[in-house]
């Protein structure tokens, strides 16, 4: 009788230990990125007196407003199981197009409508090429991106366009409210809207269903083809908005700007898989990951790290993030 009680006690304590261990692992999975962000902030605060200043953080967040829009653009195709490699090229093209039409007489509203419409149209083209013509999204969006790069060079004549940028765009990109530019506040608003759309609307949940299994979603009555095209169109919309922020913040359109946004955008989205909704592409996790990348490189820059470290940093984070995302996906499948 005593031996049985002892064995049961040991078994119970072992079970409790496993539960605590499993809880700790789950906490690391869910809050690891947030913990990393806080750790980086603490480290760089002690390492550099310039890091935790309002001026540095204002500059840091302003530069990330465009990256955030590019990252949001990347989320939608990924959610439905596709990729959009034209995002970076599209930002540069739409910005140049906006400056071009502004230079030729279009007012602020004309430039705004042109840039948003251009983003939507390119997204629609990417969706049609991928869904209707059955071209791999890697190939179709890469081809579209290269075409956009050539168009940006042709429209601008290979030169940075300083004229034609509406003053209202510059106001949005540079004017500060409570220490942050209007563009940063707008990015926060967009993030809240996208969070609600992706997680609390039928259309958003259907997109996740398509990404989980397109065939099962189709058999369940979901119009998978339309949703995939819609995902690319939404990506184009986010790019159009990001290009507006870029044009306003820089006050000019550079035809070579844009391709360098692709790495940090995808690194943020993949790293964000570990936060908020482990195993799923999500807005909250992406925002946290954007801050991790921004704080990491900003802190290294303040410590005197050369400029060429940024692509190395972004590339390394992207590889690590993909590995983590794959691990999270396997964990979710096993748990399910």
N, C-alpha and C positions, 0 to 999 in steps of 0.2 A: 504493500500500500504506500509506504514512504518512498520507495523507489519510483513508483508511478507518479507520485506528486512531484518529485524532484525532476523527473524527465519532462513532465508537462510544464513545469516552471522554466526549465532550460529552453524547451521548445517555444514557449511564449516569449521569453526574452529574446531568443534568436529571431522570431518573427517580427518583434517590435524593432529590433535593430535593422532588419532588412527594410522595414517600412520607413524608418528614419533615413536610411541610406538612399532608398528610392526617392524620398521626398527631397533630399539634398541634391541628388542628380537632376531631378525635375526642376528645382529652383535654379540650378546652374544653367540648364537649358533655356529656361524662360527669361532669366534676368542677367545672363552672362554679358550681353552687349551693354546693358545699362550699367552694370558694375564696371565694365571696361571703360566706359565713357567717364564715369565718376573718378576712376583711378587715374586716367589721363589728365583730367582737370586738376586733380590734387598734385600730381607729379610736376606738371608744367607750371603750376602756380608757384611752387617752391623753386623751380629751376629758372624761371624768368620773371622778373618784376613787371614786364610789359604784358604778360599773358592775360591777367585778370583785370585789365582796364576796359572801360566802356568803349574807348576808341577802337581797341583791338577786336572786341567782340562784335561791335557794330560792323566793322569791315569784314569780319569772318562770316557773319550771317548774310550780309549783302551779296557776297560772292557765291554763297550757297543757294540763293533763290533760284538761279537758273539751273543749277545741278539738281535741285529738288524737283523742278518741273520735268527735267529730263528723266529723273528716276521714276516719277509718277507715270510718265509716258511708257516707260519700260514695263511697269507692273501689268498693264492691261493685256498685252499680247502674251506675257508669261502666264497669267492666270488661265488663259484659254489654251495653253500648251504651245505657243509660238514665240518667235523672237522678232524684234525689230532692230536691225542694225543700221537703219537710216536716221536714227534719232539725232545723232550729233551733226551729221551733214544737213539735216533738215533745219536745225536751229540757225546755222550759218546762212542758209539759203533764204529762209523766211525773214531774217533780220535785214539782209541785203535788199530783198524785195521791198520791205517796208521803207527803207531809206530811199530806194529808187523812186517809188511812187510818190513819196513825200517831196522829193526833189523836183518832181514833175507836176506839182500843183495840188496833189491830194492833201486835204486837211487831216487833222488828227483822227477824226472818225473814219475817213477814207483809208488811212494807213492801218488803223486798228482792224477794220473789216477785212482788208486785203490780207493782212498777216494771219488772222484767224482762219479765213477761208482757204488760204494756201495750205495751212497745216491740216485742215480737215480734208482737203482734196488729195494731198499726198498720202494721208492715212487711208483714204478710200482706195486709192490706186494700189497701195500695199496690200490691203485686204482682198481686193479683187484678184490681183496676181496670185496671191497665196491660196485663196479659197476657191475661186472660180476656175482659174487656169492651173491649179494644183502644182504650183511651183513652190519648192521649199522656201520657207520664210527666210532662211539664211541667205539664199541666193536672191530672191526677189527684193528684199529690203536692202541688201548690200548693193545690188544693181541700181535701185532707185537712189540710194545715197550717193553713189558715184556720179550719177546723172545730175543730181542736185548740186554737187560740188562744182561740176563744170558750168552749170547754169549760173551759180553764184559768181564764179570768175568772169563769165561773159557779161552779166548784167553790170558788174562793178568795174569792168575793165582791169581786174586784178589789183585794184587800189581800194584802200579804206575809204568809205564814204562818210564824210563828216556833215554834209549838207542833207537837208530833207528829214532830219530827226525832229518830230514834233516836241515842242517845249513841255507839253503835258506828259509825254513819255519820260522826259528827263526829270520832271517833278516827281513822278511815281518812283523812279529808280534812285533818286538821291535825297528827296525831302524826308526828314525824320519826324516821327511821332513817338514820344516816350523812348527816345534813344534808338529806335529802329526805323528803317526806311519803310515807306508805304508798300513796296514790293514784298518785303519780308512779312508784313502783316497780312497781305493778300495770299501769300504762300500758306500761312497758317490757316486762313479761312478755306483755301482750296483743299488742304489736307483734311480738315474737318468734314467738308462736303464729300470728299472721296471716301473717307472712312465710313460715313453713313451709307453712301451708295453701294460700296462693295460688301458691307456686312449686314445691312439692315433693309435692303430692298430685294424683291424677287429677282430682278435682272442681275444684280450683283451675285446673288447666290447661284443663279443659273450659270454664270460665267465660271465660277469655281467648279460647278458640276461638269461643264464641258472640259475643263482642264484635267479633272480627275479621271474621266473616261468619256471620250466623245461619243462612242458607240452607245454606252448605257444612257447617256444624256439624250441622245437622239431617240432611242427606244422609249424614253420616258416622255417624249413629246416636245422636247426642247428644240427650237430651230437653231441648230448648232452653227450652220453656215452663216446665218445672219449675225449671230452673236460674235463670231470670230471677226467678221468684217467690222462690226461695231467696235470691237476692241482696238483694232488698228485706227479707226476713225477717232476714238477717244485719245489714243496715243498722239495722233496728229494735233488734236485740240490742245493737249498739254504742252506740246512742243511750240505751238503758235503763241501760247501765253508766255512760255519761257523766253521766246525770242523777243517778245515785247519788253520783258524785264531786262534782257540783255541790252537791247537797243537803248533803253532809257538810262541804265546804269553807266554804260560806256559812252553814250552820246555819239556813237558812231557804229558803223557796220563793217566788220572785217570779214572778207570772203573766205579767209582761211580758218576762221574761228568755228568751233563746233565739234569736229571729230574727237578732240581730246575729252569731251564730256562723256563719251560712251563707256569708258572704263569705270570712272567713279559712279556713274549711274547704275550700272549692273552690279558693281561691287556692293553698293548700298542696298539694292533690292535683295540680293542673295544673302547678305549679312543680316538683313532684316527678317529673314525667315526664322531666326532663332528667338525673336522677340514678339510678344503679344499673342501671336497665333503660331506657335512652333510648327514648322512643316508646311506653312502656307505663305505665299507672297502677300504681304499686307502693308498698309499705309503707315501705321504706327511704328512698326519695326524699321521700315525704310527711313523714316524721319530720324529715329535714334541712330541708325547706321550712318546717315549723312553727317550727323554731328560728330560721330566717332571719327570718321575720315577727315572731316574739317579740322577738328581739334588736334588730331594726330599730326597732320601735316603743318598746321599753323604753329603748333608748339615746336616742332622740329625746325621750322624756318626761323623762329625767334632764337633758337639755339645756334643758328649759323649753318644749318645743313644746306648744301648747294641745291640749286633749282632742279637739277636733273634727278634728284631723289624722288620727286613727286610721282613720275610714271612708275618707278620701281615700287614705291609704296602702294600705289593704287593697284598695280598688277599683282603684287603679293597678297594684298587684301582680297582681291577678286578670287584668286586661286583658293585661298583659305575659306572664303565665304562659300564657294561652290562645294567644297568638301563638306563643310558644315551643313549646307542645305541638303546634300545627298544623305548625310547621316540622319538629319531630322526627318526627311521623307521616309526613310526606312523605319525609323522609330514610330512614326505615325501609322504606317501600314501594319507593323507588328502589333501596336496597341489596339488598332481597329480590328 
